[in-house]
Amino acid sequence: MAIAGLSARFSPKPELRARRIHFAATAKQLLGQDIGRVSLDNAQATILLMSVSTGESDFDAASIYSAVANRMVHILKLNAENETDDAITREVKLRVWWTCCILDTWSSRGASLSRQLVVDHRPGNGPRFPMEETLFHGLRPGDQEPQVRGRGFLACVAELIEIYAQIQDFHVKIATSQQWDDDAILAAVDGLAYQMRSLESSFASNMSYCPANLDWHISKGLGGVFLAFHLGYHHYCTLLFYMYLDQRRTEKAQLTLNCDDAAQACADKCKHHANMVSEILRTAREREGCELVYNIVTHVTIVSSSVLLHTYLFGDVEGLPAAKARLQSNFDTLVMLKQYWPSVETMTKRLVIFQDNCLKSTMREDTYRFDRWMMRFLLEHWLALDDKLEEVQSPWPDDAGVAPEVDNVQLQRSRVTNEIITSIQGF
């Protein structure tokens, strides 16, 4: 029933889509009656209901379901091998365990809570990584463990998620710090970027992002998995370099470090990865068998769009057409997601607030900088995002002369982006 509550929204039949709420409510009722039975199927049901609750903007319920799922996989010891299990059962248990670890990293920080599942990656201590996807799909009941497990997308995501957790912790640390050490910040960014590059270089050749590999994975029924993996990778990189969009920080870092364009290079990397997110989202819409309709794609799209929006408002003239085209493409993704997930409406409002604060940064020097508010915008996607400076006048005057502090060029550009954002809310 939980599967029906999640999947009915994707049905082409309106009457079936309308029943998603009934299916989900029934699943919640059945699980509530059986919550004391710790089992694999109940753990899977709580994961599904967490996704349903997230998509319906019931983030408190999503946090509860996430916590229950995490406790169940702990109690069941799904990360431990059972010699009596066949290969399919072992792998399913392992994949449920890692799914909970991955979701815990996203959802805990999204709700400003502590992680429940922290993996010990010391040799011999942590659980095995999942096997390569085509091997898993080829298993049959009763099969023994394959001699070569391979290394697929879920295994690489499990490795990436630990670096993402470090990026989260790094953001929280610098956003809440009372003192700024630009040398230390850049060194930390370089260290995390090195981890990302090292992991990327270890991927199998058929996992790299290129048209030929995409075609191959589509032929195996893994086109969406392929794109989702690369979407996550570029999202994490966007977050890593995001603070360097703060131009005052970029300029200060250059003066402090005396290293020419090091800080600007980080800002350029942020824009590159945000552009890659936009490209992947466009490909997912255009290629059959590559659909990316997960609810979390909404937040990834919002973050990428914020970089594009910043580029359009403050970038050079020659880069405006490309930024606008990518921004419009991202919003096409949001419109597509909105038909499945009511939470898209709430998430889109975060981008409106972000744009307002970008404009206010032309009036107040402390508005656009990497601080607690920016950290909440990037990471705490399950929490309401308030306007940063309530007392600052709205940057949307009927008459441009009302707010002369705002640069007229930026005001005109903002009208373009505001029209695009407003068009989403109209669908």
C-alpha positions as CSV (number, residue, x, y, z in Angstrom):
1,M,0.0,0.0,0.0
2,A,2.9,2.3,0.7
3,I,4.2,1.6,-2.8
4,A,0.8,2.6,-4.2
5,G,0.8,5.8,-2.1
6,L,4.1,6.8,-3.6
7,S,3.7,5.6,-7.2
8,A,0.0,6.5,-7.9
9,R,1.1,10.2,-8.4
10,F,3.0,9.1,-11.6
11,S,0.0,7.4,-13.2
12,P,-1.3,8.8,-16.5
13,K,-4.9,8.2,-15.2
14,P,-6.3,11.1,-13.2
15,E,-8.6,8.9,-11.1
16,L,-5.6,6.8,-9.9
17,R,-3.5,9.9,-9.2
18,A,-6.3,11.3,-7.0
19,R,-6.2,8.1,-4.9
20,R,-2.6,8.6,-3.8
21,I,-3.7,10.3,-0.6
22,H,-6.1,7.4,0.2
23,F,-3.3,4.8,-0.5
24,A,-0.8,6.7,1.7
25,A,-3.3,7.2,4.5
26,T,-4.1,3.4,4.5
27,A,-0.4,2.6,4.5
28,K,0.2,4.8,7.5
29,Q,-2.7,3.3,9.3
30,L,-1.5,-0.3,8.6
31,L,2.1,0.5,9.6
32,G,0.9,2.2,12.8
33,Q,-1.0,-1.0,13.8
34,D,2.2,-3.0,13.2
35,I,4.9,-0.6,14.2
36,G,6.1,-2.8,17.0
37,R,7.1,-5.6,14.6
38,V,10.7,-4.9,13.5
39,S,11.0,-6.4,10.0
40,L,12.5,-5.8,6.6
41,D,9.2,-5.0,5.0
42,N,8.2,-2.5,7.8
43,A,11.6,-0.8,7.4
44,Q,11.0,-0.5,3.6
45,A,7.5,0.8,4.3
46,T,8.8,3.6,6.5
47,I,11.3,4.6,3.9
48,L,8.5,4.8,1.3
49,L,6.2,6.8,3.7
50,M,9.1,9.2,4.4
51,S,9.3,10.0,0.7
52,V,5.5,10.4,0.5
53,S,5.5,12.7,3.5
54,T,8.3,14.8,2.1
55,G,6.5,15.3,-1.2
56,E,3.4,16.4,0.7
57,S,5.3,18.9,2.7
58,D,4.7,17.0,6.0
59,F,8.3,17.2,7.0
60,D,7.7,16.4,10.7
61,A,6.2,13.1,9.7
62,A,9.0,12.5,7.3
63,S,11.5,12.9,10.1
64,I,9.6,10.4,12.3
65,Y,9.5,7.8,9.5
66,S,13.2,8.3,8.8
67,A,14.0,7.8,12.5
68,V,11.9,4.6,12.7
69,A,13.5,3.2,9.5
70,N,17.0,3.9,10.9
71,R,16.2,2.2,14.2
72,M,14.8,-0.8,12.4
73,V,17.8,-1.4,10.2
74,H,20.0,-1.1,13.3
75,I,18.0,-3.6,15.2
76,L,17.8,-6.0,12.2
77,K,21.5,-5.6,11.6
78,L,20.9,-5.4,7.9
79,N,24.6,-4.4,7.4
80,A,25.8,-7.8,8.8
81,E,26.0,-10.9,6.6
82,N,23.8,-13.8,7.3
83,E,25.1,-17.1,6.0
84,T,21.6,-18.6,5.6
85,D,20.5,-15.8,3.2
86,D,20.8,-16.2,-0.6
87,A,22.5,-13.6,-2.7
88,I,19.3,-11.6,-3.4
89,T,18.3,-11.4,0.3
90,R,21.7,-10.3,1.3
91,E,21.9,-7.6,-1.3
92,V,18.4,-6.3,-0.6
93,K,19.2,-6.0,3.1
94,L,22.5,-4.2,2.3
95,R,20.8,-1.9,-0.1
96,V,18.1,-1.0,2.4
97,W,20.8,-0.3,5.0
98,W,22.7,2.0,2.6
99,T,19.5,3.7,1.4
100,C,18.8,4.6,5.1
101,C,22.4,6.0,5.5
102,I,22.1,8.1,2.3
103,L,18.6,9.4,3.2
104,D,19.7,10.1,6.8
105,T,22.5,12.3,5.6
106,W,20.1,14.3,3.5
107,S,17.1,14.4,5.8
108,S,18.9,15.0,9.1
109,R,20.6,18.1,7.9
110,G,17.5,19.1,6.0
111,A,15.6,19.2,9.3
112,S,18.6,20.6,11.3
113,L,18.9,17.3,13.2
114,S,21.9,15.1,14.0
115,R,22.6,12.0,11.9
116,Q,21.6,8.7,13.3
117,L,23.6,6.4,11.0
118,V,27.3,7.2,10.9
119,V,29.4,4.6,9.1
120,D,32.8,3.4,10.3
121,H,34.8,3.3,7.2
122,R,38.0,1.9,8.7
123,P,39.1,-1.2,6.9
124,G,37.2,-4.2,8.1
125,N,34.7,-2.2,10.2
126,G,32.1,-0.9,7.8
127,P,29.5,-2.8,5.9
128,R,30.2,-4.0,2.4
129,F,29.2,-1.7,-0.5
130,P,26.3,-2.8,-2.7
131,M,27.1,-4.8,-5.9
132,E,27.0,-3.5,-9.4
133,E,23.5,-2.9,-10.6
134,T,23.4,-5.2,-13.6
135,L,24.7,-8.1,-11.5
136,F,22.0,-7.4,-8.9
137,H,19.3,-7.3,-11.5
138,G,20.5,-10.6,-12.9
139,L,20.2,-12.5,-9.6
140,R,17.6,-15.2,-9.2
141,P,16.1,-16.7,-5.9
142,G,18.5,-19.2,-4.5
143,D,21.6,-17.8,-6.3
144,Q,24.9,-17.9,-4.4
145,E,27.0,-14.8,-3.9
146,P,28.8,-13.9,-7.2
147,Q,32.6,-14.2,-7.1
148,V,33.0,-10.6,-8.4
149,R,30.6,-8.1,-7.0
150,G,31.6,-5.1,-9.1
151,R,31.1,-1.5,-8.1
152,G,28.0,0.2,-9.2
153,F,26.2,3.5,-8.7
154,L,24.8,2.9,-5.3
155,A,28.2,1.9,-4.0
156,C,29.7,5.1,-5.4
157,V,26.8,7.1,-3.9
158,A,27.5,5.6,-0.5
159,E,31.1,6.8,-0.8
160,L,30.1,10.2,-2.1
161,I,27.6,10.7,0.7
162,E,30.4,10.6,3.3
163,I,32.1,13.5,1.5
164,Y,28.8,15.3,1.3
165,A,28.4,14.9,5.1
166,Q,31.8,16.6,5.5
167,I,30.7,19.4,3.2
168,Q,27.6,19.9,5.4
169,D,29.7,20.0,8.5
170,F,32.1,22.4,6.9
171,H,29.3,24.8,5.9
172,V,27.8,24.8,9.4
173,K,31.2,25.5,10.9
174,I,32.1,28.5,8.7
175,A,28.5,29.8,8.8
176,T,28.5,29.9,12.6
177,S,32.1,31.0,13.1
178,Q,32.8,34.3,14.7
179,Q,36.1,34.7,12.9
180,W,37.0,34.1,9.3
181,D,40.2,32.5,8.3
182,D,40.3,32.7,4.5
183,D,43.5,30.7,4.2
184,A,42.1,27.8,6.3
185,I,38.8,28.0,4.4
186,L,40.4,27.7,1.0
187,A,42.6,24.9,2.3
188,A,39.6,23.0,3.5
189,V,37.8,23.5,0.2
190,D,40.8,22.3,-1.7
191,G,41.0,19.2,0.6
192,L,37.3,18.3,0.0
193,A,37.6,19.0,-3.7
194,Y,40.6,16.6,-3.9
195,Q,38.5,13.9,-2.3
196,M,35.8,14.5,-4.9
197,R,38.3,14.4,-7.8
198,S,40.0,11.3,-6.4
199,L,36.7,9.5,-6.1
200,E,35.6,10.5,-9.5
201,S,38.9,9.3,-11.0
202,S,38.2,5.9,-9.4
203,F,34.9,5.4,-11.2
204,A,34.7,2.7,-13.9
205,S,35.1,4.1,-17.4
206,N,31.5,3.4,-18.3
207,M,30.3,5.5,-15.4
208,S,31.7,8.8,-16.6
209,Y,29.3,11.4,-18.0
210,C,29.2,11.3,-21.8
211,P,26.5,10.5,-24.5
212,A,27.9,7.0,-25.2
213,N,27.7,6.0,-21.6
214,L,24.3,7.4,-21.2
215,D,23.0,5.5,-24.2
216,W,24.5,2.3,-22.8
217,H,22.9,2.7,-19.5
218,I,19.6,3.5,-21.1
219,S,19.8,0.2,-23.0
220,K,20.2,-1.5,-19.6
221,G,17.3,0.3,-18.1
222,L,19.6,2.4,-15.9
223,G,19.4,5.8,-17.7
224,G,17.7,7.4,-14.7
225,V,20.1,5.9,-12.2
226,F,23.1,7.1,-14.4
227,L,21.8,10.7,-14.5
228,A,20.7,10.7,-10.8
229,F,24.3,9.7,-9.8
230,H,25.9,12.6,-11.8
231,L,23.2,15.0,-10.7
232,G,24.2,14.3,-7.0
233,Y,27.9,14.6,-7.8
234,H,27.6,18.0,-9.4
235,H,25.2,19.2,-6.7
236,Y,27.7,18.4,-4.0
237,C,30.4,20.2,-5.9
238,T,28.1,23.2,-6.4
239,L,27.6,23.3,-2.6
240,L,31.4,23.0,-1.9
241,F,32.3,26.1,-3.9
242,Y,29.1,28.0,-3.2
243,M,30.5,30.4,-0.7
244,Y,32.8,32.0,-3.3
245,L,29.8,33.5,-5.1
246,D,30.1,36.1,-2.2
247,Q,32.1,38.6,-4.2
248,R,33.3,40.4,-1.1
249,R,34.7,37.1,0.2
250,T,36.3,36.4,-3.2
251,E,38.0,39.8,-3.2
252,K,39.1,39.5,0.4
253,A,40.5,36.0,-0.2
254,Q,42.5,37.2,-3.2
255,L,44.0,40.0,-1.1
256,T,44.6,37.8,1.9
257,L,46.1,34.9,0.0
258,N,47.9,36.9,-2.7
259,C,47.1,34.1,-5.1
260,D,45.7,35.9,-8.1
261,D,42.5,34.2,-9.2
262,A,42.3,31.3,-6.7
263,A,39.0,32.5,-5.1
264,Q,37.5,33.5,-8.5
265,A,38.4,30.0,-9.8
266,C,36.3,28.6,-7.0
267,A,33.4,30.8,-8.0
268,D,33.8,29.7,-11.6
269,K,33.8,26.0,-10.5
270,C,30.5,26.6,-8.6
271,K,29.0,28.0,-11.7
272,H,30.3,25.2,-13.8
273,H,28.8,22.5,-11.6
274,A,25.5,24.4,-11.4
275,N,25.5,24.5,-15.2
276,M,26.1,20.7,-15.3
277,V,23.1,20.2,-13.0
278,S,21.0,22.2,-15.4
279,E,22.3,20.2,-18.4
280,I,21.5,16.8,-16.6
281,L,18.0,18.0,-15.7
282,R,17.4,19.0,-19.3
283,T,18.6,15.6,-20.5
284,A,16.4,13.8,-18.1
285,R,13.4,15.6,-19.5
286,E,14.3,15.0,-23.1
287,R,15.5,11.4,-23.1
288,E,13.1,8.5,-22.7
289,G,14.1,6.2,-19.9
290,C,16.0,8.9,-18.0
291,E,13.2,10.5,-15.9
292,L,14.3,12.2,-12.7
293,V,11.1,12.6,-10.7
294,Y,12.4,12.1,-7.1
295,N,11.2,14.8,-4.7
296,I,14.8,15.7,-3.7
297,V,15.4,16.8,-7.3
298,T,13.4,19.9,-6.5
299,H,15.9,21.1,-3.9
300,V,18.9,20.3,-6.2
301,T,17.1,22.3,-9.0
302,I,16.6,25.2,-6.6
303,V,20.2,25.4,-5.6
304,S,21.4,25.2,-9.2
305,S,18.8,27.9,-10.1
306,S,20.1,30.2,-7.4
307,V,23.6,30.1,-8.9
308,L,22.1,30.8,-12.3
309,L,20.0,33.6,-10.9
310,H,23.0,35.1,-9.2
311,T,24.9,34.9,-12.5
312,Y,22.1,36.6,-14.4
313,L,21.8,39.4,-11.8
314,F,25.5,40.1,-11.3
315,G,27.3,38.5,-14.2
316,D,28.8,39.9,-17.4
317,V,26.6,40.8,-20.3
318,E,27.9,38.1,-22.6
319,G,26.9,35.4,-20.2
320,L,23.3,36.5,-19.7
321,P,21.7,34.6,-22.6
322,A,23.1,31.2,-21.5
323,A,22.3,31.9,-17.8
324,K,18.7,32.8,-18.8
325,A,18.3,29.7,-21.0
326,R,19.5,27.4,-18.2
327,L,17.4,29.2,-15.7
328,Q,14.3,28.7,-17.9
329,S,15.3,25.1,-18.4
330,N,15.5,24.5,-14.7
331,F,12.1,26.0,-14.2
332,D,10.7,23.6,-16.8
333,T,11.9,20.9,-14.5
334,L,10.2,22.5,-11.5
335,V,6.9,22.8,-13.5
336,M,7.2,19.1,-14.4
337,L,7.9,18.1,-10.7
338,K,5.1,20.3,-9.5
339,Q,2.5,18.0,-11.0
340,Y,3.8,15.2,-8.8
341,W,4.9,16.9,-5.6
342,P,2.9,19.6,-3.7
343,S,6.1,20.5,-1.9
344,V,7.5,22.1,-5.0
345,E,5.4,25.2,-4.4
346,T,7.0,25.7,-1.0
347,M,10.5,25.0,-2.3
348,T,10.0,27.5,-5.1
349,K,9.3,30.3,-2.6
350,R,12.8,29.7,-1.2
351,L,14.1,30.9,-4.6
352,V,11.9,34.0,-4.5
353,I,13.4,34.9,-1.1
354,F,16.9,34.2,-2.4
355,Q,16.4,36.6,-5.3
356,D,15.0,39.3,-3.0
357,N,18.1,39.0,-0.8
358,C,20.4,39.2,-3.8
359,L,18.9,42.5,-4.7
360,K,19.0,43.7,-1.1
361,S,22.7,43.0,-1.2
362,T,23.1,46.1,-3.4
363,M,21.6,48.1,-0.6
364,R,23.1,46.4,2.5
365,E,26.6,45.1,2.6
366,D,25.8,42.3,5.0
367,T,22.9,40.8,3.0
368,Y,24.6,38.6,0.5
369,R,27.3,36.7,2.3
370,F,27.8,33.1,3.3
371,D,26.2,33.1,6.8
372,R,23.6,31.1,8.8
373,W,20.9,32.2,6.5
374,M,22.7,31.0,3.4
375,M,23.6,27.7,5.1
376,R,19.9,27.2,5.9
377,F,19.0,27.9,2.3
378,L,21.5,25.3,1.0
379,L,21.1,22.5,3.5
380,E,18.0,22.9,5.7
381,H,15.5,22.2,2.8
382,W,12.9,20.7,5.2
383,L,12.6,23.9,7.2
384,A,10.8,27.1,6.5
385,L,13.1,29.9,5.2
386,D,12.4,33.3,6.5
387,D,13.3,36.6,4.7
388,K,16.8,37.6,5.8
389,L,16.1,41.2,6.5
390,E,12.5,41.8,7.2
391,E,13.0,45.5,7.7
392,V,14.5,46.2,4.2
393,Q,12.0,47.5,1.7
394,S,10.9,45.0,-1.0
395,P,13.0,45.3,-4.1
396,W,10.0,45.1,-6.3
397,P,8.7,48.7,-6.4
398,D,6.1,49.8,-8.9
399,D,8.3,52.7,-9.8
400,A,12.0,52.1,-10.1
401,G,12.7,55.5,-8.6
402,V,11.3,54.3,-5.2
403,A,14.5,52.4,-4.6
404,P,17.4,54.3,-6.1
405,E,19.9,52.3,-4.1
406,V,19.3,49.3,-6.4
407,D,21.5,49.4,-9.5
408,N,19.1,50.0,-12.4
409,V,20.7,47.3,-14.5
410,Q,20.3,44.7,-11.8
411,L,16.7,45.8,-11.3
412,Q,15.9,45.4,-14.9
413,R,17.5,41.9,-14.9
414,S,15.6,41.0,-11.8
415,R,12.3,41.8,-13.5
416,V,13.2,39.1,-16.1
417,T,14.0,36.5,-13.5
418,N,11.0,37.4,-11.5
419,E,8.7,36.8,-14.4
420,I,10.2,33.4,-14.9
421,I,9.7,32.5,-11.2
422,T,6.2,33.8,-11.2
423,S,5.3,31.7,-14.2
424,I,6.1,28.6,-12.2
425,Q,3.8,29.6,-9.4
426,G,1.1,30.1,-12.0
427,F,1.1,26.5,-13.1
